[in-house]
Amino acid sequence: MSRRFVVIGGGSVGVHAAVEAAKLGADVTLIGEGEIGGRTTWDSLVPSKVLLTAADTVLDARYARHRGIKLATPEVHVADLMERIRQRTRQWGEVQKGALQRAGVKVVHGVASFVDAHTVKVQTEEGGEQQLSFDLALIATGSVPIFPPGMKPDGKRILAPRFASSLQSLPEHLVMVGGGVTGSEFAYLFRVLGSRVTVVTDMPRLLPRADEEVSQLLEHAFRQMGIEVLLSSPVESVTATDSGVQVRLADGRTLEGSHAFIAIGRRADLTRLNLEATGVQPSTQGLSLNEYLQSSVPHIYAVGDAAGPPFTLNRGWAQAQVAVRHALGLPTPPFRAELVVEAVYTQPQVAQAGITEAQARQQGISVKVLRAGYADNLKAQLLGETEGLVKLVVEESTGKLLGGSAAGSHAADILAPLAVAMSLGGTAETLASLYPAHPTLVELLHEAARG
C-alpha cells in the first residue's frame, strides 16, 4: 500500500517535492494557497528575473560598441516589460501544474494547519474545511518578507519585490533599503533600466555573506554605474509624501527620493501551521532539523525557505530531493549545503559555493587561496568584460577544495564544475587537470586551480 504523503506548500519547492514523491510511488496530496508555483513564480523570482534579463539586454547593447557593432540606444517600455512578466509567470505556472498532473499528485487549494502529528486541516479557498490523514508530511511553505514598523510597503511610493510585476513607470530616484541579494539585484536592474538609485544598508558592506573581496568588487561596480552606496547606515523609517518618499536614518540624516524599495530580509512562513499540535521542536531559524531535513517528529520534514536561510530555490530543490527519498526509506546522502551554488544576478554576477576564506579561518582551518582574474582570460577579453575574479579556497595540507567565489560575467556557471568536484572530494589538482573548451570563461577555474 502506498504511503500517504502530504506536501504543505504549493510553491516551486513544494511542487518539486510532490512530483518526486509521486514518482517514487507515494500517494501524494499537495496543499497550497493561491496559484500553483507560489510566491517564487508569481511574486518574486520569476518577475525579478524577467526584469534582470531586460537589464542585461540593455547592457549587452551598450557593450556591442566594444565588439565592433553600433546599436541604437535601447528604449525601455515598462508596459511591455509588465506584459512579459505576466506571460512568463503564467507559462511557468502551467509548466508546474503539468508536472503535478503527469505525476498523479492530488491538489487541494487552501491553508493548512496541523490537528495532530498525523492529521492536517485545510481551510479551502471555497470556504469549506477538509481533514487529511497522512503517514508522512513535508513542509514547504516558503518565506515572507520582513517589514519593520515604519517601513510598510504601499505598492505606490514604497515598493517591495511583490510589486515588481505591476509597475506603471520606472522610479525617477529609488532609495533601496537593504544591500543583500534582493536589494543588490533590484538596485542594479533599476539603475540599468534608467532610474537613479541610492542603496542604504546597516551592514558594513554589500552582500555580507559573500567573500569580502567579491563584495568590494560589486560595490566598486555599483559606484561606477552611478549607484550611490551608503554603508553602516541603519534606517529608522520610510515615509511616503505627496511627491515621493523620505527615508530617515538612525544618525538623523534624511534621504529623499521618488520611491523606496524595502529589501531587508525574509523569515520562514510557519505561523499558521499550528506546529505545536505535532510536537515539532522549533529553533531560532524556524525548525530544528537534521541533515536529512527531518524534524524532531521523524515523519515530518521541512525544506526550502521553511527550513531556514539562506533562501534560494536551488537549495530548496536539493533539500526536497534528500527529504523525499529519506522519508520513503530510500538510500540518499545527507543534504550538503556547501554543494549549493548561490548566485546574485547583478553585473558583475556574484557566485559562491562552499565556504569563504574568512569562514575557513573562523573554523580554524589552515587554507590557501588560489585565484584567477578575468583580465587574463581570452573569452573575457573577447567579450570586453575583463573586470572580475575567481577564488578557490583549498585546505593547505591536502589541497582539498573547500569553496570558491566568483565575481564577473557568468560567475554562477563558472562555479558549477567546482560544486561537482567538491561533491567527489576533489582537490585543486582535480580542476587543474581538466581542460575545458577554449576560449571559455569556465577556464578561469582551471587557471585558478593551477595557482
C-alpha positions as CSV (number, residue, x, y, z in Angstrom):
1,M,0.0,0.0,0.0
2,S,1.3,3.5,-0.9
3,R,2.3,5.7,1.9
4,R,0.1,8.8,2.3
5,F,2.4,11.8,1.7
6,V,1.2,15.3,2.3
7,V,3.2,18.3,1.0
8,I,2.2,21.6,2.5
9,G,3.1,24.5,0.2
10,G,2.3,25.0,-3.4
11,G,5.4,26.9,-4.4
12,S,8.1,25.7,-6.7
13,V,9.9,23.7,-3.9
14,G,6.6,22.0,-2.8
15,V,5.8,21.1,-6.4
16,H,9.3,19.6,-6.9
17,A,8.9,17.6,-3.7
18,A,5.4,16.4,-4.5
19,V,6.4,15.3,-8.0
20,E,9.5,13.4,-6.7
21,A,7.5,11.6,-4.0
22,A,4.8,10.6,-6.5
23,K,7.4,9.3,-9.0
24,L,8.8,7.1,-6.1
25,G,5.4,5.5,-5.5
26,A,3.9,7.6,-2.7
27,D,0.2,8.6,-2.6
28,V,0.8,12.4,-2.7
29,T,-1.5,15.3,-1.8
30,L,-0.2,18.8,-2.2
31,I,-1.9,21.6,-0.2
32,G,-1.3,25.2,-1.3
33,E,-3.0,28.5,-1.3
34,G,-3.3,30.7,-4.3
35,E,-1.8,29.8,-7.7
36,I,0.5,26.8,-8.1
37,G,4.0,28.0,-8.2
38,G,3.6,30.2,-5.2
39,R,5.5,33.4,-4.4
40,T,8.6,32.3,-6.3
41,T,6.6,32.1,-9.5
42,W,4.2,34.9,-9.2
43,D,5.7,37.5,-6.8
44,S,9.5,37.3,-6.6
45,L,11.9,35.1,-8.5
46,V,10.3,34.9,-12.0
47,P,9.2,38.6,-12.2
48,S,12.7,39.8,-10.9
49,K,14.5,37.5,-13.4
50,V,12.4,38.9,-16.3
51,L,13.5,42.4,-15.2
52,L,17.1,41.3,-14.8
53,T,17.1,39.8,-18.2
54,A,15.9,43.1,-19.6
55,A,18.6,45.0,-17.7
56,D,21.2,42.5,-19.0
57,T,19.9,43.1,-22.6
58,V,20.4,46.8,-22.2
59,L,23.9,46.3,-21.0
60,D,24.6,43.9,-23.9
61,A,23.5,46.7,-26.3
62,R,25.9,49.1,-24.6
63,Y,28.8,46.5,-24.8
64,A,28.1,46.0,-28.5
65,R,30.1,49.1,-29.4
66,H,33.2,47.4,-27.8
67,R,32.6,44.5,-30.2
68,G,32.6,46.5,-33.4
69,I,28.8,46.9,-33.6
70,K,26.9,50.1,-33.2
71,L,23.3,49.8,-32.0
72,A,20.7,52.4,-31.3
73,T,20.2,53.4,-27.6
74,P,17.8,50.9,-26.1
75,E,14.4,52.2,-25.1
76,V,12.7,50.6,-22.1
77,H,8.9,50.2,-22.4
78,V,7.6,49.4,-18.9
79,A,4.1,48.3,-20.1
80,D,5.8,45.7,-22.4
81,L,8.0,44.5,-19.5
82,M,5.0,44.0,-17.3
83,E,3.3,42.0,-20.0
84,R,6.3,39.9,-20.4
85,I,6.3,39.2,-16.7
86,R,2.6,38.1,-16.9
87,Q,3.4,35.8,-19.8
88,R,6.4,34.2,-18.2
89,T,4.7,33.7,-14.8
90,R,1.7,32.2,-16.5
91,Q,3.9,29.9,-18.6
92,W,6.0,28.7,-15.7
93,G,2.9,28.2,-13.6
94,E,1.4,26.0,-16.3
95,V,4.7,24.0,-16.5
96,Q,4.4,23.2,-12.8
97,K,0.7,22.3,-13.0
98,G,1.5,20.0,-15.8
99,A,4.3,18.3,-13.8
100,L,1.8,17.7,-10.9
101,Q,-0.8,16.3,-13.2
102,R,1.5,13.9,-15.0
103,A,2.8,12.6,-11.7
104,G,-0.7,12.0,-10.4
105,V,-0.4,14.4,-7.5
106,K,-3.7,15.4,-5.9
107,V,-4.0,19.1,-5.2
108,V,-6.1,20.8,-2.5
109,H,-6.3,24.6,-2.6
110,G,-6.3,26.2,0.8
111,V,-4.5,27.0,4.0
112,A,-3.2,24.0,6.0
113,S,-2.7,23.6,9.8
114,F,-1.9,20.6,11.8
115,V,-4.6,19.0,14.0
116,D,-2.1,16.4,15.4
117,A,1.0,14.6,14.3
118,H,-0.9,12.6,11.6
119,T,-3.7,14.9,10.6
120,V,-3.9,18.2,8.8
121,K,-6.9,20.5,8.4
122,V,-7.4,22.6,5.3
123,Q,-9.4,25.8,5.1
124,T,-10.3,25.6,1.4
125,E,-10.5,28.5,-0.9
126,E,-14.2,27.8,-1.4
127,G,-14.8,28.4,2.3
128,G,-15.1,24.9,3.5
129,E,-12.9,22.7,5.7
130,Q,-11.2,19.4,4.9
131,Q,-9.2,17.0,7.0
132,L,-6.5,14.7,5.7
133,S,-4.6,11.9,7.5
134,F,-1.0,11.2,6.5
135,D,1.9,8.9,7.1
136,L,4.5,11.5,6.0
137,A,4.4,15.3,5.8
138,L,6.8,17.7,4.2
139,I,6.5,21.4,5.0
140,A,7.4,23.7,2.1
141,T,5.6,26.9,3.0
142,G,8.3,29.2,1.8
143,S,9.2,32.6,3.4
144,V,7.7,36.0,3.7
145,P,9.5,39.4,3.7
146,I,10.3,41.3,6.9
147,F,8.9,44.8,7.2
148,P,9.8,46.5,10.5
149,P,7.5,49.1,11.9
150,G,7.6,52.3,9.9
151,M,8.7,50.5,6.7
152,K,5.5,49.0,5.4
153,P,5.2,49.0,1.5
154,D,2.1,50.6,0.0
155,G,2.7,49.5,-3.6
156,K,2.8,53.1,-4.8
157,R,5.7,55.0,-3.4
158,I,7.1,52.3,-1.1
159,L,7.8,49.2,-3.0
160,A,8.8,45.6,-2.3
161,P,9.5,42.6,-4.6
162,R,5.9,41.6,-5.0
163,F,5.1,44.9,-6.7
164,A,7.7,44.4,-9.4
165,S,5.1,43.0,-11.8
166,S,2.7,45.9,-11.5
167,L,4.9,49.0,-12.2
168,Q,3.3,51.8,-14.2
169,S,6.6,53.5,-14.7
170,L,10.2,53.4,-13.6
171,P,11.1,55.3,-10.4
172,E,12.9,58.5,-11.0
173,H,15.0,58.1,-7.9
174,L,14.8,54.8,-6.0
175,V,16.1,54.5,-2.4
176,M,16.9,50.9,-1.9
177,V,16.7,49.9,1.8
178,G,18.9,46.8,2.0
179,G,22.1,45.6,0.5
180,G,21.7,41.9,0.4
181,V,20.8,39.7,-2.6
182,T,17.4,41.1,-3.3
183,G,18.4,44.7,-2.7
184,S,21.5,44.4,-4.8
185,E,19.7,42.8,-7.7
186,F,16.9,45.3,-7.8
187,A,19.3,48.2,-7.3
188,Y,21.3,47.0,-10.4
189,L,18.3,46.4,-12.6
190,F,16.6,49.7,-11.8
191,R,19.8,51.6,-12.4
192,V,20.4,50.0,-15.8
193,L,16.8,50.4,-16.9
194,G,17.1,54.2,-16.2
195,S,16.4,55.1,-12.5
196,R,18.7,57.0,-10.2
197,V,19.4,54.6,-7.3
198,T,20.7,55.0,-3.7
199,V,21.4,51.9,-1.7
200,V,21.3,52.3,2.1
201,T,22.1,49.4,4.4
202,D,23.0,48.9,8.1
203,M,25.7,46.4,7.1
204,P,29.4,47.4,6.6
205,R,29.3,46.0,3.1
206,L,27.1,44.8,0.3
207,L,26.3,41.1,0.3
208,P,27.6,40.5,3.8
209,R,27.6,36.7,3.4
210,A,29.8,36.8,0.3
211,D,33.5,36.8,0.1
212,E,34.7,40.3,1.2
213,E,36.8,40.9,-1.9
214,V,33.9,39.9,-4.1
215,S,31.6,42.2,-2.2
216,Q,34.0,45.1,-2.6
217,L,34.2,44.4,-6.3
218,L,30.4,44.7,-6.6
219,E,30.4,47.9,-4.6
220,H,33.0,49.4,-6.9
221,A,31.0,48.4,-9.9
222,F,27.8,49.9,-8.4
223,R,29.6,53.2,-7.8
224,Q,31.0,53.1,-11.4
225,M,27.5,52.8,-12.8
226,G,26.3,55.7,-10.7
227,I,24.6,53.9,-7.8
228,E,25.1,55.8,-4.5
229,V,26.0,53.3,-1.7
230,L,25.6,54.2,1.9
231,L,27.0,51.5,4.3
232,S,26.7,51.1,8.1
233,S,23.6,53.4,7.9
234,P,20.6,51.9,9.7
235,V,17.2,53.1,8.6
236,E,14.6,54.2,11.2
237,S,11.6,54.9,9.0
238,V,10.4,55.3,5.4
239,T,7.5,57.7,4.8
240,A,5.5,58.4,1.7
241,T,4.9,62.0,0.9
242,D,2.8,63.7,-1.8
243,S,5.8,63.9,-4.1
244,G,7.9,61.0,-3.1
245,V,9.5,59.4,0.0
246,Q,11.6,60.4,3.0
247,V,14.0,57.8,4.4
248,R,15.1,58.7,7.9
249,L,18.4,57.3,9.1
250,A,19.5,56.5,12.7
251,D,22.1,59.2,12.6
252,G,19.5,61.9,11.9
253,R,20.0,62.2,8.1
254,T,17.0,62.1,5.8
255,L,17.2,60.8,2.3
256,E,14.6,61.8,-0.3
257,G,13.6,60.0,-3.5
258,S,10.6,59.4,-5.7
259,H,10.3,55.8,-4.4
260,A,11.7,53.5,-1.8
261,F,12.1,49.7,-2.0
262,I,12.2,47.6,1.1
263,A,14.5,44.5,0.9
264,I,15.9,43.9,4.3
265,G,15.3,40.2,4.8
266,R,12.8,37.3,5.0
267,R,11.7,34.7,7.5
268,A,10.3,31.2,7.2
269,D,6.5,31.2,6.9
270,L,5.4,28.9,9.7
271,T,3.0,30.9,11.8
272,R,-0.3,29.4,10.5
273,L,0.7,25.7,10.7
274,N,-0.1,25.1,14.4
275,L,3.1,23.1,14.7
276,E,2.5,22.9,18.5
277,A,-0.1,20.2,17.8
278,T,2.6,17.9,16.2
279,G,5.3,18.2,18.9
280,V,7.8,19.5,16.4
281,Q,10.6,21.5,18.1
282,P,11.3,25.0,16.9
283,S,14.7,26.6,16.6
284,T,15.9,30.2,16.3
285,Q,15.9,29.8,12.5
286,G,12.4,28.2,12.4
287,L,12.6,24.5,12.9
288,S,15.2,22.1,14.4
289,L,16.1,19.8,11.5
290,N,18.8,17.1,11.0
291,E,20.9,16.6,7.9
292,Y,18.0,14.8,6.1
293,L,15.7,17.8,6.8
294,Q,13.9,15.6,9.3
295,S,12.2,17.4,12.3
296,S,12.1,16.2,15.9
297,V,9.0,14.3,14.8
298,P,10.6,11.7,12.5
299,H,7.8,11.6,9.8
300,I,7.6,15.4,9.4
301,Y,10.2,17.1,7.2
302,A,10.7,20.8,6.2
303,V,12.5,22.0,3.1
304,G,13.2,25.2,1.2
305,D,12.7,28.6,2.8
306,A,10.6,26.9,5.5
307,A,13.8,25.1,6.6
308,G,15.6,28.5,7.2
309,P,18.1,30.7,5.4
310,P,19.8,31.1,3.0
311,F,16.6,31.4,0.9
312,T,17.4,30.1,-2.6
313,L,15.3,28.0,-4.8
314,N,18.1,25.6,-5.9
315,R,18.8,24.9,-2.2
316,G,15.2,24.1,-1.6
317,W,15.1,21.7,-4.6
318,A,18.2,19.9,-3.3
319,Q,16.7,19.6,0.1
320,A,13.5,18.3,-1.3
321,Q,15.4,15.5,-3.2
322,V,17.1,14.4,0.1
323,A,14.0,14.7,2.3
324,V,11.6,12.8,0.0
325,R,14.0,9.9,-0.5
326,H,14.8,9.7,3.2
327,A,11.1,9.8,4.2
328,L,10.3,6.9,1.8
329,G,13.2,4.8,3.2
330,L,15.4,5.0,0.1
331,P,19.1,5.4,0.2
332,T,20.3,9.0,-0.1
333,P,23.3,11.1,1.0
334,P,22.5,13.8,3.5
335,F,22.0,17.4,2.4
336,R,25.3,19.2,1.9
337,A,24.8,23.0,1.9
338,E,28.3,23.6,0.6
339,L,27.4,22.0,-2.7
340,V,24.7,24.5,-3.5
341,V,25.9,27.3,-5.7
342,E,24.4,30.6,-4.6
343,A,24.2,33.4,-7.2
344,V,23.4,37.1,-7.3
345,Y,22.4,38.3,-10.8
346,T,23.9,41.7,-10.8
347,Q,26.7,42.9,-13.1
348,P,29.2,41.7,-12.2
349,Q,27.4,38.5,-11.4
350,V,28.4,37.1,-8.0
351,A,28.5,33.4,-7.0
352,Q,29.6,31.3,-4.0
353,A,30.0,27.6,-3.3
354,G,31.2,26.1,-0.1
355,I,33.0,28.3,2.4
356,T,34.8,31.6,2.0
357,E,38.4,32.3,3.1
358,A,37.1,34.1,6.2
359,Q,34.8,31.3,7.2
360,A,37.5,28.8,6.9
361,R,39.8,30.8,9.2
362,Q,36.9,31.2,11.7
363,Q,36.6,27.5,11.7
364,G,40.4,27.1,12.4
365,I,41.1,25.6,9.1
366,S,44.5,26.4,7.6
367,V,43.9,27.3,3.9
368,K,45.4,28.8,0.9
369,V,43.6,30.8,-1.7
370,L,44.1,30.3,-5.4
371,R,42.8,33.0,-7.8
372,A,42.5,33.9,-11.5
373,G,41.5,37.3,-13.0
374,Y,39.1,37.8,-15.9
375,A,41.6,40.1,-17.5
376,D,43.9,37.1,-18.1
377,N,41.1,35.0,-19.8
378,L,40.7,35.2,-23.6
379,K,36.9,34.8,-23.6
380,A,36.6,37.7,-21.1
381,Q,38.8,39.7,-23.4
382,L,36.7,38.9,-26.4
383,L,33.5,39.8,-24.6
384,G,35.1,43.0,-23.3
385,E,34.2,42.0,-19.8
386,T,37.5,41.9,-18.0
387,E,36.5,43.1,-14.6
388,G,36.2,40.0,-12.3
389,L,37.9,37.2,-10.5
390,V,37.6,33.6,-9.4
391,K,38.9,32.5,-6.0
392,L,39.3,28.9,-4.7
393,V,39.7,28.0,-1.0
394,V,41.7,24.8,-0.5
395,E,42.9,23.0,2.6
396,E,46.6,23.8,2.9
397,S,47.7,20.3,3.9
398,T,45.7,18.3,1.4
399,G,44.7,20.6,-1.4
400,K,41.1,19.6,-0.8
401,L,38.6,22.0,-2.3
402,L,36.6,23.7,0.4
403,G,34.9,26.5,-1.5
404,G,35.0,29.1,-4.2
405,S,33.8,32.6,-5.0
406,A,33.4,34.4,-8.3
407,A,32.5,37.9,-9.5
408,G,32.1,38.7,-13.1
409,S,30.3,37.6,-16.3
410,H,28.5,34.2,-15.9
411,A,30.0,33.7,-12.4
412,A,27.3,31.2,-11.4
413,D,28.0,29.0,-14.5
414,I,31.7,29.1,-13.8
415,L,31.3,27.6,-10.3
416,A,29.1,24.7,-11.3
417,P,32.0,22.4,-12.0
418,L,33.5,23.4,-8.7
419,A,30.5,22.1,-6.8
420,V,30.7,18.8,-8.7
421,A,34.4,18.4,-7.8
422,M,33.7,19.2,-4.2
423,S,30.9,16.6,-4.1
424,L,33.5,14.0,-5.1
425,G,36.1,15.1,-2.5
426,G,38.2,16.7,-5.3
427,T,41.4,18.8,-4.9
428,A,42.8,21.8,-6.7
429,E,44.7,19.3,-8.8
430,T,41.3,17.8,-9.9
431,L,40.4,21.1,-11.5
432,A,43.9,21.8,-12.8
433,S,43.9,18.6,-14.7
434,L,40.7,19.4,-16.6
435,Y,40.8,21.3,-19.9
436,P,37.5,23.0,-20.8
437,A,36.8,24.2,-24.3
438,H,38.8,27.2,-25.3
439,P,38.1,30.0,-25.2
440,T,35.5,29.9,-22.4
441,L,35.0,31.6,-19.1
442,V,35.0,28.3,-17.2
443,E,38.7,28.1,-17.9
444,L,39.0,30.5,-15.1
445,L,38.5,27.6,-12.7
446,H,41.3,25.7,-14.3
447,E,43.6,28.8,-14.3
448,A,42.9,29.4,-10.6
449,A,43.5,25.8,-9.7
450,R,46.9,25.9,-11.4
451,G,47.9,28.6,-8.9
